[in-house]
């Protein structure tokens, strides 16, 4: 069993050491797993835009697939608000302007805003999770604040390049667990 800080260091290092071939293979596996979901009842699906230099999962292929195979699904992306560690959500449209922020995150500059309560599914980036659905992110709490504002029936799906660990030692009361963890190899439904 490890703490969040230990796991964050370990999995950031693991991810940084992946080769381009390994990343491509892992991303192909993630896309294959995400393609198994039935998105037809989803109206608003929130996804993250990957930080390429951090070897985050490539969600661009998934976004392309959703637009082709589930055109009724509205894709939503966020902009981080560093002053209060919140996030503002925008409909991802073809005409939306995207720019890289100080952390290397591609974000929308402006656009049609979407409330957290409108979201049916949120795809959450994570370094690793445990088998209870607790996640390790970058430690700023943006996603925990965001997810706490979503409807109780909004599905929270963690996206990881790595299989879950057994247990995270120091889960806090403000940590919002995932309902499902998707890895390149498997889909873990949290009971």
Residue frames as a rotation matrix with the C-alpha (Angstrom) as fourth column:
UNK 1
0.582 0.813 0.000 0.00
0.813 -0.582 0.000 0.00
0.000 0.000 -1.000 0.00
UNK 2
-0.582 -0.793 0.179 1.32
0.804 -0.594 -0.021 3.44
0.123 0.132 0.984 -0.94
UNK 3
-0.126 0.480 -0.868 0.34
0.414 -0.770 -0.486 7.05
-0.902 -0.420 -0.101 -0.29
UNK 4
0.859 0.484 0.167 -0.93
0.381 -0.387 -0.840 9.43
-0.342 0.785 -0.517 -2.96
UNK 5
0.625 -0.678 -0.386 2.41
-0.677 -0.717 0.163 11.25
-0.387 0.159 -0.908 -3.00
UNK 6
-0.313 -0.768 0.559 4.36
-0.337 0.640 0.691 8.00
-0.888 0.028 -0.459 -3.47
UNK 7
0.094 0.446 0.890 2.03
0.682 0.623 -0.384 6.78
-0.726 0.643 -0.245 -6.20
UNK 8
0.927 0.236 -0.291 2.11
-0.001 -0.775 -0.632 10.16
-0.375 0.586 -0.718 -7.96
UNK 9
0.171 -0.952 -0.255 5.93
-0.812 -0.283 0.511 10.05
-0.559 0.120 -0.821 -8.13
UNK 10
-0.411 -0.341 0.846 6.01
-0.011 0.929 0.369 6.37
-0.912 0.143 -0.385 -9.18
UNK 11
0.211 0.607 0.766 3.41
0.748 0.405 -0.526 6.64
-0.629 0.684 -0.368 -11.95
UNK 12
0.848 -0.065 -0.526 4.60
-0.317 -0.857 -0.405 9.98
-0.425 0.511 -0.748 -13.33
UNK 13
-0.175 -0.984 -0.031 8.00
-0.730 0.109 0.675 8.34
-0.661 0.140 -0.737 -13.70
UNK 14
-0.333 0.115 0.936 6.51
0.357 0.934 0.013 5.19
-0.873 0.339 -0.352 -15.29
UNK 15
0.695 0.688 0.210 4.55
0.478 -0.224 -0.849 7.28
-0.537 0.691 -0.485 -17.75
UNK 16
0.650 -0.498 -0.574 7.54
-0.605 -0.796 0.005 9.48
-0.459 0.344 -0.819 -18.63
UNK 17
-0.375 -0.882 0.286 9.62
-0.548 0.459 0.700 6.38
-0.748 0.106 -0.655 -19.43
UNK 18
0.369 0.576 0.730 7.17
0.309 0.664 -0.681 4.97
-0.876 0.477 0.067 -21.97
UNK 19
-0.777 -0.617 0.126 8.47
0.279 -0.158 0.947 4.85
-0.564 0.771 0.295 -25.53
UNK 20
-0.528 0.577 -0.624 6.50
-0.792 -0.599 0.116 6.28
-0.307 0.555 0.773 -28.43
UNK 21
-0.605 0.267 -0.750 5.70
-0.328 0.775 0.540 2.73
0.725 0.573 -0.382 -29.58
UNK 22
-0.797 0.297 -0.526 4.43
0.593 0.551 -0.587 1.80
0.116 -0.780 -0.615 -26.10
UNK 23
-0.687 0.551 -0.474 2.32
-0.164 -0.753 -0.637 4.99
-0.708 -0.360 0.607 -25.88
UNK 24
-0.528 0.479 -0.702 0.78
-0.836 -0.147 0.528 4.32
0.150 0.866 0.478 -29.30
UNK 25
-0.658 0.241 -0.714 -0.04
0.098 0.967 0.237 0.73
0.747 0.086 -0.659 -28.32
UNK 26
-0.788 0.354 -0.503 -1.56
0.552 0.047 -0.832 1.80
-0.271 -0.934 -0.233 -24.97
UNK 27
-0.628 0.562 -0.538 -3.64
-0.513 -0.819 -0.257 4.52
-0.585 0.115 0.803 -26.65
UNK 28
-0.563 0.421 -0.711 -4.92
-0.593 0.393 0.702 2.02
0.575 0.818 0.028 -29.21
UNK 29
-0.722 0.263 -0.641 -5.95
0.512 0.826 -0.238 -0.25
0.466 -0.499 -0.730 -26.33
UNK 30
-0.762 0.449 -0.467 -7.76
0.183 -0.543 -0.820 2.60
-0.621 -0.710 0.332 -24.56
UNK 31
-0.570 0.552 -0.608 -9.65
-0.809 -0.505 0.300 3.49
-0.142 0.663 0.735 -27.73
UNK 32
-0.608 0.324 -0.725 -10.66
-0.140 0.855 0.500 -0.16
0.781 0.405 -0.475 -28.17
UNK 33
-0.750 0.323 -0.577 -11.95
0.662 0.386 -0.643 -0.32
0.015 -0.864 -0.503 -24.56
UNK 34
-0.689 0.489 -0.535 -13.83
-0.168 -0.826 -0.538 2.99
-0.705 -0.281 0.651 -24.85
UNK 35
-0.673 0.417 -0.611 -15.43
-0.686 -0.044 0.726 1.73
0.276 0.908 0.316 -28.08
UNK 36
-0.792 0.358 -0.494 -17.14
0.399 0.917 0.025 -1.01
0.461 -0.177 -0.869 -26.05
UNK 37
-0.729 0.533 -0.430 -19.36
0.241 -0.387 -0.890 1.53
-0.641 -0.752 0.154 -24.26
UNK 38
-0.164 0.778 0.607 -22.84
0.956 -0.027 0.292 2.31
0.244 0.628 -0.739 -25.50
UNK 39
-0.881 -0.287 -0.375 -22.94
0.380 -0.903 -0.200 6.10
-0.282 -0.319 0.905 -25.77
UNK 40
-0.579 0.649 0.494 -26.44
0.528 -0.163 0.833 6.39
0.621 0.743 -0.249 -27.31
UNK 41
0.486 0.818 -0.308 -28.13
0.769 -0.232 0.596 7.67
0.416 -0.526 -0.742 -24.12
UNK 42
-0.154 -0.641 -0.752 -25.38
0.824 -0.503 0.260 10.21
-0.545 -0.579 0.606 -23.42
UNK 43
0.819 0.453 0.352 -26.22
0.570 -0.716 -0.404 13.79
0.069 0.532 -0.844 -24.29
UNK 44
0.712 -0.616 0.337 -23.22
-0.568 -0.788 -0.239 15.57
0.413 -0.021 -0.911 -22.73
UNK 45
0.785 -0.564 -0.256 -19.90
0.610 0.776 0.160 13.79
0.108 -0.282 0.953 -22.39
UNK 46
0.827 -0.560 0.051 -17.01
-0.554 -0.796 0.242 15.62
-0.094 -0.228 -0.969 -20.76
UNK 47
0.726 -0.686 -0.035 -13.48
0.669 0.718 -0.192 14.62
0.157 0.116 0.981 -21.70
UNK 48
0.495 -0.685 -0.535 -10.04
0.019 -0.607 0.795 15.99
-0.869 -0.403 -0.287 -20.99
UNK 49
0.916 -0.376 -0.141 -7.63
-0.197 -0.115 -0.974 17.15
0.349 0.920 -0.179 -23.65
UNK 50
0.757 -0.590 -0.281 -4.28
0.653 0.679 0.336 15.41
-0.007 -0.437 0.899 -23.18
UNK 51
0.669 -0.718 -0.193 -1.01
-0.616 -0.680 0.397 17.00
-0.417 -0.147 -0.897 -22.12
UNK 52
0.886 -0.279 -0.370 1.22
-0.131 0.616 -0.777 15.41
0.445 0.737 0.510 -24.76
UNK 53
-0.013 -0.987 0.157 4.50
-0.537 -0.126 -0.834 16.16
0.844 -0.095 -0.528 -22.95
UNK 54
-0.255 -0.005 0.967 3.16
-0.938 0.243 -0.247 14.25
-0.234 -0.970 -0.067 -19.89
UNK 55
-0.910 -0.066 -0.410 2.31
-0.253 0.871 0.420 11.18
0.330 0.486 -0.809 -22.04
UNK 56
-0.470 0.828 0.305 -1.34
-0.491 0.042 -0.870 11.48
-0.733 -0.559 0.387 -21.08
UNK 57
-0.333 0.428 0.840 -3.86
0.615 0.774 -0.150 9.26
-0.714 0.467 -0.521 -22.85
UNK 58
-0.992 -0.059 -0.113 -4.68
-0.056 -0.594 0.803 10.52
-0.114 0.802 0.586 -26.35
UNK 59
-0.307 0.952 0.019 -8.35
0.344 0.130 -0.930 11.48
-0.887 -0.278 -0.368 -26.20
UNK 60
-0.393 0.127 -0.911 -8.30
-0.710 -0.671 0.212 13.06
-0.584 0.730 0.354 -29.68
UNK 61
-0.919 0.055 -0.390 -8.87
-0.238 0.712 0.660 9.67
0.314 0.700 -0.642 -31.36
UNK 62
-0.658 0.718 -0.226 -11.78
0.698 0.470 -0.540 9.02
-0.282 -0.513 -0.811 -29.01
UNK 63
-0.266 0.542 -0.797 -13.28
-0.108 -0.838 -0.534 12.45
-0.958 -0.056 0.281 -29.78
UNK 64
-0.658 -0.038 -0.752 -13.01
-0.745 -0.113 0.658 11.72
-0.110 0.993 0.046 -33.51
UNK 65
-0.924 0.306 -0.229 -14.73
0.244 0.933 0.264 8.35
0.295 0.188 -0.937 -33.04
UNK 66
-0.462 0.791 -0.401 -17.57
0.557 -0.093 -0.825 9.86
-0.690 -0.604 -0.398 -31.01
UNK 67
-0.327 0.317 -0.890 -18.16
-0.521 -0.846 -0.110 12.52
-0.788 0.428 0.442 -33.66
UNK 68
-0.738 -0.002 -0.674 -18.34
-0.632 0.350 0.691 9.83
0.234 0.937 -0.260 -36.37
UNK 69
-0.743 0.343 -0.574 -20.19
0.230 0.937 0.261 7.01
0.628 0.062 -0.776 -34.62
UNK 70
-0.122 0.716 -0.688 -22.26
0.989 0.032 -0.142 8.90
-0.080 -0.698 -0.712 -32.00
UNK 71
-0.643 -0.250 0.724 -22.92
0.495 -0.857 0.144 12.32
0.584 0.451 0.675 -33.54
UNK 72
0.409 0.866 0.287 -25.78
0.235 -0.404 0.884 13.07
0.882 -0.295 -0.368 -31.10
UNK 73
0.466 -0.338 -0.818 -23.31
0.881 0.096 0.462 13.12
-0.078 -0.936 0.343 -28.20
UNK 74
0.820 -0.221 0.529 -22.13
-0.097 -0.963 -0.251 16.64
0.564 0.154 -0.811 -27.31
UNK 75
0.155 -0.863 -0.481 -18.46
0.866 0.353 -0.354 16.71
0.476 -0.362 0.802 -26.30
UNK 76
0.944 0.116 0.308 -17.55
-0.062 -0.856 0.513 19.08
0.323 -0.503 -0.801 -23.46
UNK 77
0.055 -0.964 -0.261 -14.03
0.778 0.205 -0.594 20.20
0.626 -0.170 0.761 -22.46
UNK 78
0.785 0.275 -0.555 -12.76
0.612 -0.480 0.628 22.45
-0.094 -0.833 -0.545 -19.68
UNK 79
0.146 -0.743 0.653 -10.61
0.067 -0.651 -0.756 25.41
0.987 0.154 -0.046 -18.91
UNK 80
0.015 -0.243 -0.970 -8.80
0.962 0.268 -0.052 25.52
0.273 -0.932 0.237 -15.57
UNK 81
0.606 0.186 0.774 -9.31
-0.022 -0.968 0.250 28.58
0.795 -0.168 -0.582 -13.39
UNK 82
-0.185 -0.837 -0.514 -6.09
0.514 0.364 -0.777 28.74
0.838 -0.408 0.363 -11.30
UNK 83
-0.494 -0.027 0.869 -7.33
-0.493 -0.815 -0.305 31.48
0.716 -0.579 0.390 -8.94
UNK 84
-0.002 0.585 0.811 -9.86
-0.990 0.116 -0.085 29.19
-0.144 -0.803 0.579 -7.25
UNK 85
-0.864 -0.440 0.245 -8.84
-0.392 0.893 0.222 25.74
-0.316 0.096 -0.944 -8.62
UNK 86
0.130 0.952 0.277 -12.16
-0.166 0.296 -0.941 25.44
-0.977 0.076 0.197 -10.44
UNK 87
-0.832 -0.308 0.461 -12.98
0.373 0.304 0.877 24.48
-0.410 0.901 -0.139 -14.01
UNK 88
-0.080 0.785 -0.614 -15.23
-0.583 -0.536 -0.610 26.12
-0.809 0.309 0.501 -16.58
UNK 89
-0.420 0.002 0.907 -16.80
0.388 0.904 0.177 23.82
-0.820 0.426 -0.381 -19.19
UNK 90
-0.212 0.232 -0.949 -17.38
-0.744 -0.669 0.003 24.48
-0.634 0.706 0.315 -22.89
UNK 91
0.748 0.485 0.453 -19.04
0.013 0.671 -0.741 22.67
-0.663 0.561 0.496 -25.76
UNK 92
-0.402 -0.913 0.067 -16.29
0.013 0.067 0.998 21.43
-0.915 0.402 -0.015 -28.10
UNK 93
0.760 0.646 0.068 -17.34
0.155 -0.079 -0.985 22.76
-0.631 0.759 -0.160 -31.49
UNK 94
0.401 -0.622 0.672 -15.36
0.916 0.267 -0.299 22.96
0.007 0.736 0.677 -34.71
UNK 95
0.413 -0.187 0.891 -15.05
0.323 -0.885 -0.336 26.73
0.852 0.426 -0.305 -34.48
UNK 96
0.989 -0.010 -0.146 -13.87
0.138 -0.265 0.954 26.83
-0.048 -0.964 -0.261 -30.84
UNK 97
0.408 -0.896 0.174 -10.45
-0.454 -0.364 -0.813 28.38
0.792 0.253 -0.556 -30.23
UNK 98
0.923 -0.205 -0.326 -8.06
0.378 0.643 0.666 26.19
0.073 -0.738 0.671 -28.23
UNK 99
0.402 -0.844 0.355 -4.79
-0.495 -0.526 -0.692 27.33
0.771 0.102 -0.629 -26.67
UNK 100
0.123 -0.480 -0.869 -2.13
0.617 0.723 -0.312 25.85
0.777 -0.498 0.385 -24.39
UNK 101
0.920 0.203 0.335 -2.08
-0.129 -0.652 0.747 27.14
0.370 -0.731 -0.574 -20.80
UNK 102
0.289 -0.866 0.409 0.94
-0.924 -0.364 -0.118 27.50
0.251 -0.344 -0.905 -18.48
UNK 103
0.069 -0.206 0.976 0.74
-0.594 0.778 0.206 23.79
-0.801 -0.594 -0.068 -17.49
UNK 104
-0.868 -0.429 -0.250 0.73
-0.433 0.409 0.803 22.63
-0.242 0.805 -0.541 -21.12
UNK 105
-0.426 0.811 0.402 -3.01
0.526 0.583 -0.619 21.84
-0.736 -0.052 -0.675 -21.11
UNK 106
-0.917 0.257 0.306 -4.91
0.185 -0.406 0.895 22.58
0.354 0.877 0.325 -24.31
UNK 107
-0.511 0.741 -0.436 -8.02
0.590 -0.067 -0.805 24.54
-0.626 -0.668 -0.403 -23.31
UNK 108
0.101 0.618 0.779 -10.93
0.923 -0.350 0.158 26.40
0.370 0.704 -0.606 -24.88
UNK 109
-0.902 -0.419 0.105 -10.63
0.371 -0.875 -0.310 30.17
0.221 -0.240 0.945 -24.74
UNK 110
-0.597 0.800 -0.061 -14.35
-0.666 -0.537 -0.517 30.90
-0.446 -0.268 0.854 -25.07
UNK 111
-0.840 0.378 -0.388 -17.49
-0.086 0.614 0.784 29.23
0.535 0.693 -0.483 -26.31
UNK 112
0.190 0.976 0.106 -20.86
-0.498 0.003 0.867 27.93
0.846 -0.217 0.487 -25.21
UNK 113
-0.691 -0.457 0.560 -20.64
-0.695 0.207 -0.689 27.13
0.199 -0.865 -0.460 -21.50
UNK 114
0.096 0.647 -0.757 -22.12
-0.115 0.762 0.637 23.92
0.989 0.026 0.147 -20.10
UNK 115
0.256 0.087 0.963 -23.09
-0.940 -0.210 0.269 23.45
0.225 -0.974 0.028 -16.43
UNK 116
-0.797 -0.585 0.147 -21.69
-0.600 0.745 -0.290 20.51
0.060 -0.320 -0.946 -14.47
UNK 117
-0.381 0.739 0.556 -25.26
-0.344 0.444 -0.827 19.36
-0.858 -0.506 0.085 -13.81
UNK 118
0.491 0.544 -0.681 -25.84
-0.821 0.028 -0.570 18.83
-0.291 0.839 0.460 -17.55
UNK 119
-0.349 -0.789 -0.506 -23.09
-0.903 0.427 -0.043 16.22
0.250 0.442 -0.862 -17.83
UNK 120
0.772 0.624 -0.121 -24.02
-0.597 0.777 0.198 12.56
0.217 -0.081 0.973 -18.20
UNK 121
0.770 -0.629 -0.109 -20.47
0.637 0.767 0.081 11.16
0.033 -0.132 0.991 -18.28
UNK 122
0.750 -0.661 -0.019 -17.10
-0.657 -0.748 0.092 12.59
-0.075 -0.056 -0.996 -17.28
UNK 123
0.726 -0.652 -0.216 -13.88
0.497 0.716 -0.490 10.99
0.474 0.248 0.845 -18.55
UNK 124
0.934 -0.323 0.154 -11.29
-0.329 -0.606 0.724 11.76
-0.140 -0.727 -0.672 -15.91
UNK 125
0.345 -0.885 -0.311 -7.50
-0.271 0.223 -0.936 11.72
0.899 0.408 -0.163 -16.45
UNK 126
0.873 -0.145 0.466 -5.52
-0.454 0.107 0.885 9.91
-0.178 -0.984 0.028 -13.82
UNK 127
-0.142 -0.976 -0.163 -2.05
-0.971 0.169 -0.167 8.63
0.191 0.135 -0.972 -13.21
UNK 128
-0.779 0.014 -0.627 -3.37
0.063 0.996 -0.057 5.53
0.624 -0.084 -0.777 -11.47
UNK 129
0.103 0.835 0.540 -6.38
-0.843 -0.215 0.493 4.43
0.528 -0.506 0.682 -9.40
UNK 130
-0.840 -0.273 0.470 -7.07
-0.489 0.757 -0.434 1.76
-0.237 -0.594 -0.769 -6.84
UNK 131
-0.868 0.470 -0.163 -9.60
0.305 0.762 0.571 -1.06
0.393 0.446 -0.804 -7.09
UNK 132
-0.272 0.793 -0.546 -12.10
0.811 -0.117 -0.573 1.01
-0.518 -0.599 -0.611 -5.07
UNK 133
0.421 0.449 0.788 -12.08
0.862 -0.467 -0.195 3.73
0.280 0.762 -0.584 -7.76
UNK 134
0.748 -0.241 -0.619 -9.94
0.188 -0.817 0.545 6.25
-0.637 -0.524 -0.565 -5.86
UNK 135
0.757 -0.388 0.525 -7.71
0.560 -0.029 -0.828 8.16
0.337 0.921 0.196 -8.24
UNK 136
0.071 -0.796 -0.601 -4.33
0.577 -0.459 0.676 9.84
-0.814 -0.394 0.427 -8.27
UNK 137
0.846 0.120 0.519 -4.14
0.495 -0.536 -0.683 12.99
0.196 0.835 -0.514 -10.36
UNK 138
-0.001 -0.893 0.450 -1.65
0.455 -0.401 -0.795 15.82
0.891 0.204 0.406 -10.20
UNK 139
-0.345 -0.182 -0.921 -2.70
0.924 0.105 -0.367 16.82
0.163 -0.978 0.133 -6.70
UNK 140
-0.966 -0.028 0.257 -4.33
0.020 -0.999 -0.035 20.21
0.258 -0.028 0.966 -7.24
UNK 141
-0.672 0.737 -0.069 -7.91
0.372 0.255 -0.893 19.03
-0.641 -0.625 -0.446 -6.62
UNK 142
-0.756 0.389 -0.526 -9.43
-0.630 -0.649 0.426 20.53
-0.176 0.654 0.736 -9.79
UNK 143
-0.594 0.523 -0.611 -11.29
-0.233 0.615 0.753 17.35
0.770 0.590 -0.244 -10.71
UNK 144
-0.669 0.374 -0.642 -12.52
0.728 0.501 -0.468 16.59
0.147 -0.781 -0.608 -7.18
UNK 145
-0.695 0.424 -0.581 -14.07
-0.036 -0.827 -0.561 20.07
-0.718 -0.369 0.590 -6.96
UNK 146
-0.654 0.405 -0.638 -15.58
-0.748 -0.226 0.624 19.67
0.109 0.886 0.451 -10.43
UNK 147
-0.667 0.366 -0.649 -16.96
0.079 0.901 0.426 16.15
0.741 0.233 -0.630 -9.87
UNK 148
-0.801 0.365 -0.475 -18.57
0.530 0.062 -0.846 17.18
-0.279 -0.929 -0.243 -6.57
UNK 149
-0.576 0.577 -0.579 -20.79
-0.480 -0.812 -0.331 19.56
-0.662 0.087 0.745 -8.60
UNK 150
-0.774 0.270 -0.572 -22.00
-0.458 0.385 0.801 16.89
0.437 0.883 -0.174 -11.03
UNK 151
0.299 0.948 0.107 -25.32
-0.872 0.226 0.433 15.07
0.387 -0.223 0.895 -10.69
UNK 152
0.009 -0.263 0.965 -25.24
-0.736 0.651 0.185 11.89
-0.677 -0.712 -0.188 -8.56
UNK 153
0.651 0.321 0.687 -26.11
0.130 0.846 -0.518 9.81
-0.748 0.426 0.509 -11.66
UNK 154
0.696 -0.517 -0.498 -23.28
-0.708 -0.380 -0.595 11.26
0.119 0.767 -0.631 -13.76
UNK 155
0.913 -0.407 0.009 -20.90
0.404 0.910 0.094 8.38
-0.047 -0.082 0.995 -14.57
UNK 156
0.594 -0.802 -0.060 -17.31
-0.753 -0.581 0.309 9.11
-0.283 -0.138 -0.949 -13.61
UNK 157
0.953 -0.268 0.140 -14.95
0.303 0.864 -0.402 7.09
-0.013 0.426 0.905 -15.80
UNK 158
0.487 -0.858 -0.165 -11.24
-0.432 -0.401 0.808 7.23
-0.759 -0.322 -0.566 -14.97
UNK 159
0.962 -0.235 -0.140 -8.84
-0.056 0.334 -0.941 6.83
0.268 0.913 0.308 -17.89
UNK 160
0.493 -0.820 0.292 -5.43
-0.598 -0.076 0.798 5.34
-0.631 -0.568 -0.528 -17.10
UNK 161
0.255 -0.528 -0.810 -2.56
-0.818 0.329 -0.472 3.81
0.516 0.783 -0.348 -19.00
UNK 162
-0.768 -0.629 -0.124 -1.98
-0.412 0.632 -0.656 1.50
0.491 -0.453 -0.744 -16.01
UNK 163
-0.017 0.727 -0.686 -4.04
0.363 0.644 0.673 -1.14
0.932 -0.238 -0.275 -14.22
UNK 164
0.603 0.332 0.726 -5.32
-0.475 -0.581 0.660 -0.17
0.641 -0.743 -0.193 -10.75
UNK 165
-0.682 -0.731 0.003 -3.26
-0.347 0.320 -0.882 -0.75
0.644 -0.603 -0.472 -7.63
UNK 166
-0.471 0.497 -0.729 -4.81
0.695 0.718 0.041 -2.65
0.543 -0.487 -0.684 -4.73
UNK 167
0.589 0.677 -0.441 -5.37
0.802 -0.422 0.423 0.32
0.100 -0.603 -0.792 -2.40
UNK 168
-0.110 -0.532 0.840 -4.40
0.160 -0.843 -0.513 3.97
0.981 0.078 0.178 -1.97
UNK 169
-0.492 -0.245 -0.835 -3.42
0.781 0.300 -0.548 4.52
0.385 -0.922 0.044 1.65
UNK 170
-0.720 0.040 -0.693 -4.50
0.470 -0.706 -0.529 8.11
-0.511 -0.707 0.490 2.31
UNK 171
-0.455 0.679 0.576 -7.84
0.619 -0.224 0.753 8.71
0.641 0.699 -0.318 0.57
UNK 172
-0.985 0.053 -0.166 -9.50
0.080 -0.708 -0.702 11.85
-0.155 -0.705 0.692 1.94
UNK 173
-0.293 0.955 -0.034 -13.14
0.535 0.134 -0.834 12.83
-0.792 -0.263 -0.551 2.47
UNK 174
0.223 0.361 -0.906 -13.08
-0.453 -0.784 -0.424 15.27
-0.863 0.505 -0.011 -0.48
UNK 175
-0.825 -0.542 -0.163 -11.73
-0.423 0.399 0.813 12.67
-0.375 0.740 -0.559 -2.93
UNK 176
0.283 0.942 -0.182 -14.41
-0.815 0.136 -0.563 11.67
-0.506 0.307 0.806 -5.44
UNK 177
-0.433 -0.475 0.766 -14.09
-0.091 0.869 0.487 8.02
-0.897 0.141 -0.419 -6.52
UNK 178
-0.675 0.128 -0.727 -14.63
-0.736 -0.041 0.676 6.78
0.056 0.991 0.122 -10.05
UNK 179
0.393 0.841 0.371 -17.52
-0.744 0.529 -0.409 4.51
-0.540 -0.115 0.833 -11.05
UNK 180
0.936 -0.149 0.317 -15.43
0.311 0.771 -0.556 2.82
-0.162 0.619 0.769 -13.74
UNK 181
0.153 -0.934 -0.323 -11.70
-0.466 -0.356 0.810 2.66
-0.871 0.026 -0.490 -14.54
UNK 182
0.993 0.093 0.077 -10.68
0.030 0.425 -0.905 2.12
-0.117 0.900 0.419 -18.17
UNK 183
0.072 -0.997 -0.019 -7.18
-0.400 -0.046 0.915 0.89
-0.913 -0.059 -0.403 -18.96
UNK 184
-0.239 -0.208 -0.948 -5.74
-0.971 0.027 0.239 -0.35
-0.024 0.978 -0.209 -22.26
UNK 185
-0.926 -0.215 -0.310 -6.32
-0.235 0.972 0.029 -3.93
0.295 0.100 -0.950 -21.12
UNK 186
-0.578 0.683 -0.448 -9.53
0.780 0.624 -0.054 -3.89
0.242 -0.380 -0.892 -19.09
UNK 187
-0.232 0.609 0.758 -12.62
-0.339 -0.781 0.524 -2.07
0.912 -0.135 0.388 -17.91
UNK 188
-0.816 -0.058 -0.575 -13.01
0.497 0.437 -0.750 -2.13
0.294 -0.898 -0.328 -14.11
UNK 189
0.065 0.879 0.472 -16.51
-0.057 -0.469 0.882 -1.48
0.996 -0.084 0.019 -12.81
UNK 190
-0.887 -0.380 0.263 -16.41
-0.238 -0.112 -0.965 -0.37
0.396 -0.918 0.009 -9.19
UNK 191
-0.190 0.855 -0.483 -19.01
0.490 0.509 0.708 -2.12
0.851 -0.102 -0.515 -7.07
